[in-house]
Amino acid sequence: MKGIIGKKIGMTSIFEANGKQTAVTIIEAGPCVVTQVKSQSTDGYDAVQVAFGEKKEKNTTKAELNHFAKAQTSPKRYVTEFRNPDTSVAKALGETLTCEIFAEGETIDVVGTSKGKGFQGVVKRHGFSGVGEATHGQHDRQRAPGSVGGSSYPSRVFKGMRMAGQTGNERVKVKGLKIVKIFPEKNYILVSGSVPGHIGSIVLIQK
């Protein structure tokens, strides 16, 4: 696997060579610093730990300062690791990963945290259609969930019943996004379609 940490900048659309207009998401991918290299012999698995985004030294613990000092880099805000790293792009401690580890036309997966929407009803949360504006003699019933369980049997609500509740703010992976364009001078990657999260949110780009 090869991967990098990025920040969602926003969405736009571009025209491809064949004249087709494509909606794309702009992601600032890196630069990321390799802060630790894990191996089977020392950690029990192979992984590369990378860090992204500057962080003030006064807001960093001494343990973190020493950890980043080993990689000879300034404190970073976001740290993650990618298991079973691609040997062709795996870097040594302290080296930098940029968006150029990917190529235009490649297919990638993007992991992010979806927008939190608070407590929502079943129409918004699960796509219920309501009762078609017909109240059947009741009021405020158009968006109600309807029956949720039996009375005498089973005398309970089954686990997993689709009901109102907290919506969004979940870890989401979108697979099979195509890299449409790369701007190395700005560390921008343009991927087809949308990725989870609000503008400015942190995402992981994997392949």
C-alpha positions in Angstrom: 0.0 0.0 0.0 1.1 3.6 -0.6 -0.7 6.5 1.0 -0.5 10.1 2.1 -2.4 12.5 4.4 -4.3 15.4 2.7 -6.7 18.2 3.4 -9.9 18.7 1.5 -9.8 22.1 -0.2 -13.2 22.1 -2.0 -14.9 21.0 -5.3 -14.9 22.4 -8.8 -15.2 21.0 -12.3 -12.8 20.6 -15.2 -13.0 19.8 -18.9 -11.1 16.7 -19.9 -9.3 16.2 -23.2 -12.4 14.7 -24.8 -14.5 17.7 -23.8 -16.3 16.0 -21.0 -17.0 18.1 -17.9 -16.1 16.3 -14.7 -16.8 17.2 -11.1 -13.7 16.9 -9.1 -12.5 17.4 -5.5 -9.3 19.3 -4.8 -7.1 17.7 -2.1 -3.9 19.2 -0.8 -1.9 16.0 -0.5 1.2 16.5 1.6 4.0 17.2 2.0 4.2 14.5 4.7 7.3 13.6 6.7 8.1 10.0 7.5 8.4 10.0 11.3 8.8 6.2 12.0 9.4 3.1 10.0 8.1 -0.1 11.6 9.2 -3.6 10.7 8.4 -7.2 11.5 11.5 -7.6 13.6 10.9 -4.6 15.9 7.1 -4.1 15.9 5.6 -7.3 14.6 4.3 -5.7 11.4 5.5 -3.5 8.5 4.3 0.1 8.3 5.4 3.6 7.6 4.2 6.4 9.9 3.8 9.8 8.3 2.9 13.2 9.7 1.2 16.3 8.1 0.4 19.8 9.1 2.4 22.2 11.3 1.8 22.4 15.1 3.1 24.9 17.6 5.8 23.7 19.8 4.1 25.0 22.9 1.1 22.8 22.2 3.2 19.7 21.8 4.1 17.2 24.6 7.8 16.4 25.3 7.2 12.9 24.2 6.0 14.1 20.8 8.8 16.6 20.5 11.4 13.8 21.0 9.6 11.6 18.5 9.6 14.3 15.8 13.2 15.2 16.7 14.3 11.7 15.7 13.0 12.4 12.2 14.6 15.9 12.3 11.3 17.6 11.6 9.2 20.2 13.3 6.1 19.1 15.4 3.2 18.0 13.2 -0.5 18.0 13.9 -1.7 14.8 12.2 0.0 11.5 12.4 -1.0 8.1 10.9 0.5 5.0 9.5 0.1 2.9 6.4 0.6 -0.8 6.8 2.5 -3.0 4.3 4.0 0.0 2.5 4.8 -0.1 -1.2 8.6 -0.7 -1.4 8.8 1.6 -4.5 7.7 4.6 -2.5 8.6 3.6 1.0 10.9 6.3 2.4 13.5 6.3 5.2 13.1 8.2 8.5 12.9 11.9 8.0 12.2 11.9 4.2 9.3 13.7 2.6 6.3 12.3 0.7 4.6 14.5 -1.8 1.6 14.1 -4.2 4.1 12.9 -6.8 3.9 9.3 -5.4 0.7 9.1 -7.4 0.2 9.5 -11.2 -2.7 11.0 -13.2 -5.2 8.3 -14.2 -4.5 6.1 -11.1 -7.4 4.8 -9.1 -7.3 5.5 -5.4 -9.4 5.2 -2.2 -10.1 8.2 0.1 -10.9 7.8 3.8 -12.4 10.7 5.7 -15.0 11.7 8.4 -18.4 12.5 6.9 -20.2 15.7 7.8 -22.1 15.5 11.1 -25.8 16.3 10.8 -26.9 16.0 14.4 -30.1 14.1 15.4 -32.2 13.5 12.3 -35.5 11.7 11.6 -36.0 8.6 9.5 -36.7 10.5 6.3 -33.3 12.2 6.2 -31.4 9.4 8.0 -32.7 6.3 6.2 -34.6 7.7 3.2 -38.1 6.8 4.4 -40.8 8.3 2.1 -43.3 9.2 4.8 -47.0 8.7 4.1 -47.3 10.7 1.0 -48.8 13.8 2.6 -51.8 11.7 3.7 -52.4 12.0 7.5 -55.3 9.5 7.8 -57.0 11.7 10.4 -53.8 12.4 12.4 -51.7 15.5 12.5 -47.9 15.8 12.0 -47.6 12.2 10.8 -46.1 12.8 7.3 -42.5 12.0 8.4 -43.2 9.6 11.2 -41.4 6.2 11.2 -44.5 4.1 11.6 -44.7 0.8 13.6 -41.4 -0.3 15.2 -42.3 -3.5 17.1 -44.9 -6.0 18.0 -47.2 -5.8 21.1 -47.7 -9.2 22.8 -45.0 -10.9 20.6 -42.1 -10.3 20.6 -42.9 -7.5 23.0 -39.7 -5.7 22.1 -38.0 -3.7 19.3 -35.6 -5.8 17.2 -31.9 -4.7 17.3 -31.0 -2.7 14.2 -34.4 -1.2 13.7 -34.0 1.9 11.5 -35.0 4.8 13.7 -34.2 8.5 14.2 -30.8 9.3 15.7 -27.3 10.8 15.3 -26.5 11.1 11.6 -23.1 11.5 9.9 -19.7 12.1 11.6 -18.6 8.6 10.7 -15.4 7.2 9.1 -16.2 6.7 5.5 -14.0 5.2 2.7 -14.8 6.0 -0.9 -13.3 3.5 -3.3 -12.3 3.7 -7.0 -11.8 7.5 -7.4 -9.8 8.5 -10.4 -6.9 11.0 -10.2 -7.8 13.5 -13.0 -5.1 16.0 -12.5 -2.0 16.7 -10.3 -0.4 20.1 -9.6 3.0 19.2 -8.0 3.9 22.9 -7.3 0.9 23.2 -5.0 0.6 19.6 -3.9 -2.9 19.5 -5.3 -4.6 16.3 -6.4 -7.9 16.5 -8.3 -10.0 13.4 -7.9 -13.2 12.6 -9.7 -16.4 12.9 -7.7 -16.8 13.8 -4.0 -15.0 12.7 -0.9 -16.3 12.6 2.7 -16.0 15.6 5.0 -16.3 19.3 5.2 -13.9 21.8 3.5 -10.7 21.8 5.5 -11.1 18.2 6.8 -8.3 15.7 6.9 -8.5 12.7 4.5 -6.2 9.7 3.8 -5.4 8.9 0.3 -4.6 5.2 -0.3 -3.8 2.8 -3.1 
